[in-house]
Amino acid sequence: MNLIYTGKTKDVYRLNDGNIKLKFKDDVTGEDGTFDPGANTVGLTIEGAGKSGLKMTKYFFEKLHEKNIPTHYIKADMDDVSMTVKDAEMFGNGLEVICRYRAVGSFYRRYGAYCEEGQPLDSFVEVTIKDDERGDPPISKDALDALHILKREEYAQLEKLTKEISEIIKNELEKKGLSLYDIKLEFGRDKETEKIMLIDEISGGNMRVYDQNGNYVEPLRLEKMLFD
């Protein structure tokens, strides 16, 4: 296999059969030693974070497979802390799609003059461009179309899939008495079928989750609460 990309939280390899291997790391995004799923830099290294993220990712991707939702997932290897996935074509240099159930994080920092922190939101979908240098700026449906990154009809499909996937994850967490405040997803095109599919991972590092007392649940604790 050949290393094709070194990421903040995963390294990406191309396998001889054309599929992709994602090797999970113990690095998590954040700033000044504090975890933040929306940050553009590695903030800290947490022992076991990679395996924890893979365990959650495997669980949720298999749930989505049961519901016939298109994803890049093929299989996971817990011993190797890696996941084999289909090759995907990115939208531009990559998009992040956030589904927001509560006003927290960057949403609250931007719009705090108009809302209270933690205020309920109706599964609001927001798209940002993956661009560390420019701080992953939000982008509108019309701008995506004008820049030939995503067509309007594809945006509608992306929004529908995001809400559907996020609701499934939200419901799974609620079974454990946990509340999903927001989640960051990524999508790409299947290179064989050209269909839009969910890519990357679904783990504690991609979401903000709170317990019944309103306390934030950190990624490793989230994994333990989900599977205990």
Secondary structure as UniProt FT lines:
FT   STRAND          2..6
FT   STRAND          10..14
FT   TURN            16..17
FT   STRAND          20..24
FT   STRAND          27..31
FT   TURN            32..33
FT   STRAND          34..35
FT   TURN            37..38
FT   STRAND          42..45
FT   TURN            47..48
FT   HELIX           49..66
FT   TURN            67..68
FT   STRAND          73..77
FT   TURN            78..81
FT   STRAND          82..85
FT   STRAND          88..89
FT   TURN            92..93
FT   STRAND          95..102
FT   HELIX           105..111
FT   TURN            112..113
FT   TURN            117..118
FT   STRAND          120..129
FT   HELIX           132..134
FT   HELIX           141..146
FT   TURN            147..148
FT   HELIX           152..174
FT   TURN            175..177
FT   STRAND          179..190
FT   TURN            191..193
FT   STRAND          196..199
FT   HELIX           204..206
FT   STRAND          207..210
FT   TURN            212..213
FT   HELIX           219..227
//
